Amino acid sequence: MSAQTGGMGDIYDPKFVKGVFDRCSDRYIAFSLICSLGFTERWRRQCVAAMPAPPTSGAHGYDLMAGTGEVWPHLLKRFDDIGSITAVDISSGMHRRALERLHAHSSHRIEVHRG
Ligand SMILES: C[S@@+](CC[C@H](N)C(=O)[O-])C[C@H]1O[C@@H](n2cnc3c(N)ncnc32)[C@H](O)[C@@H]1O
């Protein structure tokens, strides 16, 4: 599928998407909070609350399109016995921010991948 938009390129092209999030990664956390009037945090919490519990403790999960790891605090709070989370994001800027979050919280249960 192609979605050409006057001068912006194909919005479904992974290179285009990566560029958008690379450019906004330094402001993404504040930007998403302010532009959604705080709803993004509520949606993340509601999304995690609606997830089925893993059948066993120590389960492994994936956070695809993880951004800077905004959803991790909610996941780790609800599933405190989770074994590990593999987080994947296409943007190197978001990836770098996610690594900063990991270091700040010394979370050994989360592994971040760029892809
Ligand atoms: C709207 S942000 C959501 C970030 C985070 N999950 C949150 O709760 O705010 C979407 C994320 O998806 C990533 N993304 C978009 N297309 C992707 C793809 N094809 N593969 C991996 N990550 C992708 C972007 O880089 C961006 O960080």
Ligand as a Chemical Component Dictionary entry (heavy atoms), coordinates in Angstrom:
data_LIG
# 
_chem_comp.id                   LIG 
_chem_comp.type                 NON-POLYMER 
_chem_comp.pdbx_formal_charge   0 
_chem_comp.three_letter_code    LIG 
# 
loop_
_chem_comp_atom.comp_id 
_chem_comp_atom.atom_id 
_chem_comp_atom.alt_atom_id 
_chem_comp_atom.type_symbol 
_chem_comp_atom.charge 
_chem_comp_atom.model_Cartn_x 
_chem_comp_atom.model_Cartn_y 
_chem_comp_atom.model_Cartn_z 
_chem_comp_atom.pdbx_ordinal 
LIG C1  C1  C 0  2.971 6.178  19.001 1  
LIG S1  S1  S 1  4.544 5.454  19.437 2  
LIG C2  C2  C 0  4.029 4.417  20.786 3  
LIG C3  C3  C 0  5.134 4.254  21.792 4  
LIG C4  C4  C 0  4.747 3.583  23.098 5  
LIG N1  N1  N 0  4.312 2.206  22.905 6  
LIG C5  C5  C 0  3.723 4.377  23.880 7  
LIG O1  O1  O 0  2.951 3.769  24.622 8  
LIG O2  O2  O -1 3.709 5.596  23.825 9  
LIG C6  C6  C 0  4.739 4.265  18.122 10 
LIG C7  C7  C 0  6.116 3.609  18.127 11 
LIG O3  O3  O 0  6.105 2.565  17.154 12 
LIG C8  C8  C 0  7.375 2.528  16.516 13 
LIG N2  N2  N 0  7.197 1.856  15.208 14 
LIG C9  C9  C 0  6.444 2.271  14.148 15 
LIG N3  N3  N 0  6.523 1.385  13.136 16 
LIG C10 C10 C 0  7.338 0.377  13.564 17 
LIG C11 C11 C 0  7.800 -0.827 12.960 18 
LIG N4  N4  N 0  7.441 -1.174 11.720 19 
LIG N5  N5  N 0  8.595 -1.651 13.677 20 
LIG C12 C12 C 0  8.972 -1.297 14.948 21 
LIG N6  N6  N 0  8.576 -0.162 15.568 22 
LIG C13 C13 C 0  7.765 0.672  14.889 23 
LIG C14 C14 C 0  7.789 3.987  16.415 24 
LIG O4  O4  O 0  9.187 4.155  16.268 25 
LIG C15 C15 C 0  7.250 4.548  17.750 26 
LIG O5  O5  O 0  8.236 4.536  18.767 27 
# 
loop_
_chem_comp_bond.comp_id 
_chem_comp_bond.atom_id_1 
_chem_comp_bond.atom_id_2 
_chem_comp_bond.value_order 
_chem_comp_bond.pdbx_ordinal 
LIG C1  S1  SING 1  
LIG S1  C2  SING 2  
LIG S1  C6  SING 3  
LIG C2  C3  SING 4  
LIG C3  C4  SING 5  
LIG C4  N1  SING 6  
LIG C4  C5  SING 7  
LIG C5  O1  DOUB 8  
LIG C5  O2  SING 9  
LIG C6  C7  SING 10 
LIG C7  O3  SING 11 
LIG C7  C15 SING 12 
LIG O3  C8  SING 13 
LIG C8  N2  SING 14 
LIG C8  C14 SING 15 
LIG N2  C9  SING 16 
LIG N2  C13 SING 17 
LIG C9  N3  DOUB 18 
LIG N3  C10 SING 19 
LIG C10 C11 SING 20 
LIG C10 C13 DOUB 21 
LIG C11 N4  SING 22 
LIG C11 N5  DOUB 23 
LIG N5  C12 SING 24 
LIG C12 N6  DOUB 25 
LIG N6  C13 SING 26 
LIG C14 O4  SING 27 
LIG C14 C15 SING 28 
LIG C15 O5  SING 29 
# 
